[in-house]
């Protein structure tokens, strides 16, 4: 009788231990969710074809759709967008309000001192002088002496024209746009500004969408590789993003995104390190 009782107790203990050692589906799902790291991606809404709001108010564009593709390939992360003015992106990254910047960011020494870039470039950023289509006096950057050039503060364009201006006697009157591409478009169209520094794909977009009457003049004055920006301590995220980017390049997805949003394949040159 005692043997039977001991056997029953032993079996009960085994069942209890088995139940404790095998989590149910809900517990397993919750544990899986806990391992997913949320990444807040800072971007803008005023950069045609790159990060902008479509006619339905949805955030889209080359950088936005690329981040979504990276998100699909990194199940341990969940990427969420937070939009803001371009001028606030770096401060938001520095103050931990966002974790990654997706806005065609070019590497420069000032940024490298404060932030981390991923190592795999995802685009090449061709910058040209852009004027109103009726303007016949400006044919290249050499014709900007004494002219008013409007650019977005802290942008690639601003950095480029500021550097050029300092190296050539500060003869260009540089001003900064206050309302993104709409402000630039209006000032060029009304003649309050003579030129801006932009990309062919951005010019094509604003001409089609807003009848901006802009044109590209002269050769490209810069062809810079662009990257995502992170905080210095995000080396793990950096490596994972680069791994996903390499896959996206190799299977042709990045080329498709570039042709869809930018009109041409700007990725091959960006991949030549």
N, C-alpha and C positions, 0 to 999 in steps of 0.2 A: 504494500500500500504506500509505504514511504517512498519507494523507488518511483512509483507512478506520479506521486506528488512532485518529487524533485524533477522528473522528466518534464512535467507540465510547466513548472516554473522556468526551467531552462529554455523550453521552446518559446515561452512568452517573452523572455528576455531577448532571444534572437530576433523575434518579430519586431520588438520595440526598437532594437538597434538598427535593423534593416530599414524601418520606417524613418528613423532619424537620419540615416545615411543617404537616403534617396530623396532629394528635393522634388516637390511637385512641379508641374509645368509653370505655374504662376511664379513660384519662387525663383526658378531658373531664369525666367524672362526678366524678372526684376533685377536679378544679379547681373544679367547681360547688359541691361540698361545702365546700371551703375558704372560700367566700364567705358561707356561712350563719353568722350570728351566734347563738350560744346565749344565751338570756335566762332567767335563773333567777327564777321568780315566787314570791314569798313570800306564803303565805296560811295560814289556820287550818283547824281541823276542828271547831270548836265553835259556829259561827254558823249556826243553822238556816236553811235555804233559800238561804243565801249561799255558804258554804263549809263542808261537813260530809261525814262518811262515811255512805254509805247502808247498808242492811242487809246488803250484800255486802262492805262495807269499802272501797268505791270512793269516791274524792274527787269530789264533784260540787256542784251549787248554781249560783245565778245568776252570781256572779263567776267561778267556775271554768269554766262552759260558755261565758261570754262571752270569756274569754281563749282558749279553744280555737277559737272562731270567728275571733277576731283572728289567731290563728296560721295558720289556713287561708288568710287573705287577704294574709299577708305572707310570701312564699316565701323572702325573704332572712333570715328569723329562724326559730329553733326555740325555742319556749317550753316550759320544763320547770318543774314545780311542786316547791316545797320547803315542807313544812308545819311549823308551829311554834306555840307559844303566841303569842297576839296581842301580849303585852307585849314580845316579843323581835323583832317585825317591824322597827321603826324602827332599832334598834341593828344588826340584820343588814343593813339597807340601807346604813346609814352605814359599816359595816365591810366592805362589798363582798362579803358572803356571799350576797346576793341582788341582783337588778337592778331589780325592780319589785314593788310591793306591791299586791295585789288583795284588799281587805277593806273595801269601802265607806268609803273614807277621805275625811273632810271636811277642807276647808281651814281652817287657823287660822294666826295670825301666827307662832307658835312653829315650826310645821312648815314654813311658807314660808321662814323664815330658813335652814333646813338643807337642804330638799329641793325638788325640782321636781315640779309636778303637770302632768299632761296638760291641755289646754285644753278638751276636749270632755267635758262631764259625761255620765255614762251611767246615772244614776239619781237620784231624789230620795229622801231618807232621812227619813221621817216618824217622829218620836220622841214617845212618849206616856208618861204614868204608867201603870204596870201593877201590879196587886195580885192577891192571891188572890181567887177569885170569891166567897168568903164575906165578904170585907171590905166593909162598908157605910159606914165612917167616912171613907174617902178617896175624894173625887170629882174632885179636880183637883190640880195642883201646889201650890195654896194650902193644901192640907190636910196637907202634909208636915212642917210645923213640929213638932219634937219626935219625929219618926219616924225609923226606921232604913231607909235606902235603900241597896240593894246594886247595884253596877255593876262592869263590867270596867275595870281600871286602864288609863289612857291611851285609852280608847274615846271615841267620839262622845258616848255617854251620860254618861260620867264628866266630860268637858269641859263639857257643858251643865249638869249638876247642880252642879258645882263653881262655875261662874260665877254661876248663879242663887243659890246659897247665900251667896256672898260679897256679892252685891248686896242680900240680904235678911236680913242679921244673923247668918249662920252658925248658923241654928236647926235645920238638918237634920243628922242623924248619918249621914254617908256612910261606907260600908265597901266593900271591894273583894273581888270573888269570886276564889277560888283555883283553882277547877276548871271554869271556863267556865260554860256554861248549866246544867249539872247542879247545880252548887253553888247558883246563883241559884234554880233551880226548888225545890230542897229547902228552902232557907231561907224562901222565900215560903210554901211549903205547910205548914211546921211552925210558922210564925209568928215565927221568929227574926229575920226581916226583914219590914218592913211593905210595902215597894214596891220596884220597880226602874224603870228607864227603858228602854223597848224599842220595837219596831215591831209593828204589827198582824200582819204576815206571820210574824214570829218567834213571836208568841204563838199564832197558829193552829197552827203546826208543833208546838210543844212540847205543846200541848193534845191534838193528835191522836196524836202519837208516844209521849208519856210520861205522859199523863193528869195534866198539871200543874195544872189547875184555875185558870188565870189569866184575867184580863180586862183590857181597856183601859178607862181612865176619863178623862173630860175631853177637851178638844180637843187637837190636836197642839201641842206646846210648841216644836217646831222642824221646819222642812222644809228640809233642807240638801242642796245638790247634792254629789254624791260623784264622786271621780276616782281614777285610778291615781297612785301616788307613785313617783318615780324620783330618782336622784341628780342634782345640779345640772348635771353635764356631759353628761347623756344627752339633749341637745336633738334629735338625729337620731331616736332611738327615740321621743321624745315626738311629733314630727311624723308619723312613720309610724303610730303607734298612733291618733292623732287622725284620720288619713286613713281607716284601716280602720273606726274607730268611726262616722264620718259615713256610710260606705257601709252599715254594718250598721243604722243608724237609718233611712236612706232606703229601703231595700228591705223594711223591716218586721220584720227578724229580731230586733231588740232588743225590740220590743213583744211578740213571741211568747215570747221568753225571760222577760220580766217577768211576763206572764200565767201562764206555766207554773210559775215558781218562787215568785212573790210574790203571785199571785192576782189582781192588777190591773195596769194599765198605769201604771207610775210613771215612764215615760220622757219623756212629752211635756213635763211641767213642767221636767224636768231639762234639756231641750233649749232652753228659753227663756232665752237669756243676757241 
